[in-house]
Structure formats: structure tokens, C-alpha cells
Amino acid sequence: MQAILPDGSYPFIEERLPLSEMAMVEASSSLETLLRAQSEISGVEIIRGVPVELTVKTTEYPDATFLVLLPFEEDRLQMLVPKHFVIGSA
């Protein structure tokens, strides 16, 4: 069962956008590896079925924040992104 997010603004890199402009997608394997590593470094636990705001520190983005979710029914990490980043959804 996918988590249902209330209306509001949610993080994507260095901005917050309305939920109506965002979509939940599966993170690429390389991005998932980065997000999981940052979760361990920062001590922010990714709990199955619970949306979590996670800040990632890279040279390009020193404080990039994302909303991530590990769904109950899947093993791949999901993340909230602006809809214009979504390519081909069914």
C-alpha cells in the first residue's frame, strides 16, 4: 500500500514544491545507493511505509533534501520528484 501524502509543499533539492506538481517514482539504483548511504551517515532511518525527508550532501548540492519512501510491497526506494522529470508512466 502506497503512503498517502497530505496536500502541502515537499522538498526537492533546494526548493519546496506543492504536492500537485510532484510524483512518486522509483529511484535509480545509483541514486538509491547514494540515498541509503546518506541515511546511514546522517542517522535518519528509512522505515518501510513511512515518508522521510532526507538531506543529501554532495559537491554539487551541499544540502539537497528529498522525500523518500520504502513501500511495504516493494524493495526499491521511491522518491518524490517534480512531474516534469517523470518519463513514461502507466
C-alpha positions as CSV (number, residue, x, y, z in Angstrom):
1,M,0.0,0.0,0.0
2,Q,1.5,3.3,-1.1
3,A,1.7,6.1,1.5
4,I,-0.8,8.9,1.0
5,L,0.7,12.3,1.5
6,P,-1.4,15.3,2.6
7,D,-1.5,18.4,0.5
8,G,1.4,20.7,1.2
9,S,4.8,21.5,0.0
10,Y,7.6,18.9,-0.3
11,P,11.3,19.1,-0.8
12,F,13.2,18.6,-4.0
13,I,16.9,19.5,-3.9
14,E,16.9,23.1,-2.6
15,E,13.2,24.1,-3.0
16,R,9.8,23.0,-1.8
17,L,7.0,22.4,-4.3
18,P,3.3,21.8,-4.0
19,L,2.3,18.1,-4.0
20,S,0.1,18.8,-7.0
21,E,3.4,19.4,-9.0
22,M,5.1,16.2,-7.9
23,A,5.0,12.5,-8.5
24,M,6.5,9.5,-6.7
25,V,8.9,7.5,-8.8
26,E,11.4,4.6,-8.3
27,A,14.9,6.0,-7.6
28,S,17.6,4.8,-10.0
29,S,19.9,2.2,-8.5
30,S,22.8,4.7,-8.2
31,L,20.6,7.3,-6.6
32,E,19.2,4.7,-4.2
33,T,22.7,3.8,-3.2
34,L,23.5,7.4,-2.5
35,L,20.3,8.0,-0.6
36,R,20.8,4.9,1.6
37,A,24.4,5.8,2.3
38,Q,23.4,9.4,3.3
39,S,20.7,7.9,5.5
40,E,23.3,5.9,7.4
41,I,25.7,8.8,7.6
42,S,23.1,11.2,9.0
43,G,21.4,8.7,11.2
44,V,18.0,9.2,9.5
45,E,16.3,5.8,9.4
46,I,14.3,4.8,6.3
47,I,11.3,2.9,7.7
48,R,9.2,0.9,5.4
49,G,5.9,2.7,4.6
50,V,6.9,6.0,6.2
51,P,7.8,9.0,4.1
52,V,11.1,10.5,5.3
53,E,12.8,13.8,4.4
54,L,16.4,13.0,3.7
55,T,19.2,15.6,3.2
56,V,22.0,14.6,0.8
57,K,25.4,16.3,0.8
58,T,27.3,16.2,-2.4
59,T,29.8,18.6,-4.0
60,E,27.1,19.8,-6.5
61,Y,24.4,20.1,-3.9
62,P,25.7,20.7,-0.3
63,D,22.2,20.4,1.2
64,A,19.8,18.7,-1.2
65,T,16.7,17.4,0.5
66,F,14.3,14.7,-0.9
67,L,11.2,13.0,0.3
68,V,11.9,9.2,0.1
69,L,9.7,6.2,0.8
70,L,10.4,2.5,1.0
71,P,7.0,1.0,0.2
72,F,5.7,-2.1,2.0
73,E,5.1,-4.0,-1.2
74,E,8.5,-3.2,-2.9
75,D,12.2,-3.3,-2.1
76,R,13.2,-0.4,-4.2
77,L,13.3,3.1,-2.8
78,Q,10.8,5.7,-4.1
79,M,11.2,9.4,-4.2
80,L,9.1,12.5,-4.8
81,V,10.1,14.5,-7.9
82,P,8.6,17.3,-10.0
83,K,6.3,15.8,-12.6
84,H,8.4,17.2,-15.5
85,F,11.1,14.7,-14.5
86,V,8.7,11.7,-14.9
87,I,9.2,9.9,-18.2
88,G,6.5,7.4,-19.3
89,S,4.2,6.4,-16.6
90,A,1.4,3.9,-16.9
